Amino acid sequence: MPEKYFSYKSLNDLRADCQRLGVDLTFEEKLDALSHSVKIGNRTIGNAIGIHPMEGCDATLDGKPDELTYRRWERFGAGGAKLIWGEATAVIPEGLANPRQLLLNEQNMPDLEKLVKLTRTAHRENFGRDDDLLIGLQLTHSGRYSYRKPLITYHHAQADKLTYLDKKNGVKLPADYPVVTDDYLERLEDLFVEAVKRVHTLGFDFVDIKQCHTYLLNELLGARTREGKYGGSFENRTRFIRNVLGKIRSELGDTIILASRLNAYDGIPYEKDMATGVGKALPFDTPYQYSFGVDRNNPLKEDLEEPIQLIKLMMDLGVKMVNISMGSPYYNMHIGRPFEHAPIDGYIPPEHPLMGIDRHFRITGTVQAAFPGLVVVGTGYSWLRQYLVNAGESNIRRKRVTIVATGRGAIAYPDYAKDAVTLGKLKPSNVCIAVSHCTNLMRAKNNELGQFPAGCVPRDLIYAEILKETLGKKKRSPEPLTEHKQ
Ligand SMILES: Cc1cc2nc3c(=O)[nH]c(=O)nc-3n(C[C@H](O)[C@H](O)[C@H](O)COP(=O)(O)O)c2cc1C
């Protein structure tokens, strides 16, 4: 494995490496399509650049936005992207992924409303208008990865091996651990519907029913081995999302834009090979019985038949925008977010990051080709650093995606959209370098709150200080955050 994957001095160096690896990544030098407006439902946004949901694990312990949450959203608002996809927000306390995730309930409404207003105001102050900006919120239940206890929809032979009942004491999920009942899922459907109504009242333009990254609704899509009305057939596995969308439609009509971030390919669980440090797939049998979007005869590859069927079904139920993602941040992180250095709970990637990016672009391109009129948001751009906009421009021109968005790229460089539009390029000194410190912070639980905030260590001083604190090197300074504002 090379010590350094990203060593390109020019776009042509990168092009040459793509050719060497045989991946279908193309780049445009002149940016144009990225600044074109895009119609989403009954709204039009001012450019084709977005910001993916990026949790900062910095809410108060009762799930309200806190100082760093406001700061992050405000920076996103001021950054120029016209699609801001608000981060994972739990619809119920037991579905929180960590103690500092946002929680949508009655008490937290005024604070979440303030968050939207602040983001809008920041945008308006910088760009003179905000009627062409769309802000959404991602609604989630963390399922197997709920921090209080795993809430699983079925036993997944490989994922179970890597799921902890009690991480501190190294206790894994027992074979007889109960799965959530059909009654539980029925009640959860109603909670999602209630949550969507709240999102609407708060002034968000769109809502995302999260079905990605192996959290509960995503897991359900692969629940072939589950008994009862939510498991087995495609019809049963999609019952939850169909019911939720159907109920939202009948209660809210078209008053809020419906969206979903969807795993088009879950992949299968990987673990670190202790001898080499490289990620290796856990042994599996075929036909593979688990996960969504996998080729059952070779789950290391995608099979998009069901994801495409699901998207069609969601469109019929009013979904106007899908954000295509893949993989699990817990058990195959190289798939979802190609990286340069592994996070603390990770492994050396078993493939060149460009192969992972190629998988993202290929799968997203297939979805876009199946639904040319659908707004498809693409993922997997950040590792490309300053060249991500050149790849995004090319993907839009090739009709492989509608909106190009970044996650890690945006916490490193919140105003990357502004630079793409006004300068026609990104500044290399500001881009994400994919060294996984944001994930390391996310995984750091050793403080009195049980969770450290996550952000960009190389590009944002506040988080460099927090990283030191996680390593026991420094106490966090009590200085007001406003001093660090740009
Ligand atoms: C710190 C951190 C927080 C994230 N939070 C969310 C989230 O709230 N919801 C979500 O769907 N994805 C989340 N992701 C995944 C990103 O949105 C994105 O899919 C991933 O980083 C790959 O895109 P990129 O290459 O542009 O970073 C998170 C990733 C990181 C590293």
The ligand as a Gaussian input file, in Angstrom:
#p B3LYP/6-31G(d) Opt

LIG

0 1
 C      -18.066000      13.604000      11.189000
 C      -19.069000      13.060000      10.217000
 C      -20.429000      13.273000      10.428000
 C      -21.370000      12.767000       9.524000
 N      -22.704000      12.966000       9.759000
 C      -23.632000      12.454000       8.895000
 C      -25.026000      12.639000       9.116000
 O      -25.462000      13.280000      10.079000
 N      -25.874000      12.085000       8.206000
 C      -25.445000      11.405000       7.092000
 O      -26.256000      10.946000       6.289000
 N      -24.121000      11.255000       6.859000
 C      -23.221000      11.759000       7.723000
 N      -21.887000      11.616000       7.448000
 C      -21.466000      11.097000       6.136000
 C      -21.229000      12.265000       5.165000
 O      -22.398000      13.011000       4.978000
 C      -20.719000      11.790000       3.793000
 O      -21.626000      10.873000       3.248000
 C      -19.349000      11.119000       3.843000
 O      -18.452000      11.860000       4.640000
 C      -18.774000      10.952000       2.428000
 O      -18.797000      12.151000       1.717000
 P      -17.477000      13.096000       1.598000
 O      -16.472000      12.307000       0.841000
 O      -17.926000      14.324000       0.904000
 O      -17.039000      13.371000       3.005000
 C      -20.936000      12.070000       8.370000
 C      -19.573000      11.870000       8.156000
 C      -18.642000      12.344000       9.066000
 C      -17.185000      12.106000       8.792000

